[in-house]
Amino acid sequence: MAAIRGEVSWFCCGTAWGPCGTAGGGACGTCRSGNYQHAWPNTSDACYAITHPDTCGLSMSRRTCGFRHYTTNLCNGSRVGTTIADCGPQTDLFCGERTCCGSACGSNRIIDLTPAAFSAIGSLSVGLRPCSVDTV
Amino acid sequence: MPQTLDRRRLLATAALGGVVGATGLGSLAPEAAFAAEPAAVEPGAPDPNFVEGRISKISGHLLLVTGSDTVLHSIRITDGTSIWKLHPTTFDQVAIGDGLYARGVRLPDGTLAADSVWVNIVNLHAHIAAVGRNLLHLDHKGQRIVAHVVPGRSAAVYNGTPAISDLSLLRVGRHVQVLGAWHPDTNEIDIATVYAAA
């Protein structure tokens, strides 16, 4: 898979405090906020029917639970490897959204990381970053 | 002496009472700090340098945290720790009962010397169910959550445009991502940033 460029955010899952307490283990049943995991918008037909990245003009490969992706924060070049543990983000709801750090930009939400993974490449207090995602 | 500062040694020194200030560490600004550290954790695995849970006790500069999985953690706040609670803040604003995410390095005794602590931070994907005076009612996974607009702090990003303080364009039924701070006593939140879809 060639690297794709877009936006990365974060989400909580597993046992948790506050509003995250209802999140559960995600579509794969294994998601934990403290693990290096992520949500991917095309994990199954049912998932794709919710996230619909195609409506934003994106062609995103079918990847299932446990598949590894590597996400690079385009603001600082840091990179983290994670496995699929949930379905998301809901790409179609933010079609055309664009996030930049200077001249480094990404459009459309393509991946959500767990807090542990996102905080390895950026601050949780910044909810959205331009990124590239690849498989090696 | 090496030109590149060894981050682990610096944090350990700070945690053990060495004279190290945030200014001296400089690169502890979160975005720069994370850029300097390669991820060494296996994809899918838990990160030993990350803690999630609620504060059960504060003793000096040590936080005792009970993880949501019931595992107990000790977190050392150092002179170089950055703390966020709706905005960058100071250690005296941290309270028992607060939830947190923390990242740092493990000391030999298992304590986490914290680089960054995000207190009560939430990042919710929700729909706007109702709009009130200085607040939003959010539908989050079937649960209703009250989100307060904090004058001078809350901002909105409308479909990728630069953040502005005017939240009046938010409409009922819109999908939003809300980054904010949770109130443990009421289960309501204060809004830091609302990302609104088109």
Interface residues (C-beta under 8 A of the other chain):
Chain A: S9 W10 F11 C12 G14 T15 A16 W17 G18 P19 C20 G21 T22 A23 R32 S33 G34 N35 Y36 Q37 G66 R68 Y70 N73 C75 N76 G77 S78 R79 V80 G81 T82 T83 A85 P89 Q90 L93 F94 C95 G96 E97 R98 T99 S107 P115 A116 A117 S119 A120 I121 G122 S123 L124 S125 V126 G127 L128
Chain B: P30 E31 A32 F34 A35 E37 P38 A39 V41 E42 P43 G44 A45 P46 D47 F50 V51 E52 G53 R54 G67 S68 D69 W84 P88 G99 Y101 R103 S116 W118 N120 I121 V122 N123 L124 H125 H140 K141 G142 Q143 I145 V157 N159 G160 H175 Q177 L179 W182 P184 N187 I189 A192 T193 Y195 A197 A198
